[in-house]
């Protein structure tokens, strides 16, 4: 089971950068499209403490909103 979950949406360059970062690092992750998975958008907003933005990255229980490339 991956220890990283990334909430994404189609066309999001920061989501793409985050996925590339974990892929290059050899870290498995689970991607959840907030538009394709029922309830995912609400879950991502809850994890981000009310912010409606992606990516929302959950790694070992820590939540990161957005991705800055490193």
C-alpha positions in Angstrom: 0.0 0.0 0.0 1.5 3.4 -1.0 2.3 5.7 1.8 1.6 8.7 -0.4 -1.8 9.8 -1.7 -2.1 12.7 -4.2 -5.4 14.3 -4.8 -5.3 15.7 -8.4 -7.4 17.2 -11.2 -6.9 17.0 -14.9 -4.7 19.7 -16.5 -3.1 20.7 -13.2 0.6 21.4 -13.8 1.4 21.2 -10.1 -0.3 17.8 -9.9 1.8 16.6 -12.8 5.0 18.0 -11.2 4.2 16.3 -7.9 3.5 12.9 -9.6 6.8 13.2 -11.6 8.7 14.0 -8.3 7.5 10.9 -6.6 7.9 8.7 -9.7 11.5 9.9 -10.2 12.2 9.2 -6.5 10.9 5.7 -6.9 8.1 6.4 -4.4 4.8 4.6 -5.0 1.7 6.8 -4.7 -2.0 6.6 -5.1 -3.6 9.2 -7.3 -7.2 10.3 -6.6 -8.8 12.5 -9.3 -11.1 14.9 -7.4 -13.5 15.0 -10.3 -13.6 11.3 -11.2 -13.9 9.8 -7.7 -17.1 10.4 -5.8 -16.5 12.3 -2.5 -12.8 12.9 -3.3 -13.2 16.7 -3.8 -14.8 17.1 -0.4 -12.2 14.9 1.2 -9.4 16.9 -0.3 -10.9 20.2 0.9 -11.3 18.7 4.4 -7.6 17.6 4.4 -6.6 21.1 3.2 -8.5 22.7 6.0 -11.1 24.3 3.7 -8.8 25.2 0.8 -10.2 24.1 -2.6 -7.0 23.5 -4.4 -4.9 20.7 -5.7 -2.6 18.9 -5.4 -3.3 17.8 -1.8 -0.5 15.4 -0.9 -0.8 13.1 2.1 2.5 11.5 3.0 2.9 9.3 6.1 -0.1 11.2 7.6 1.3 14.7 6.9 -0.8 16.9 4.6 0.8 19.2 2.1 -1.4 21.6 0.0 0.2 22.5 -3.3 3.5 21.4 -4.7 6.6 23.6 -5.1 8.8 21.2 -7.0 10.9 19.7 -4.3 
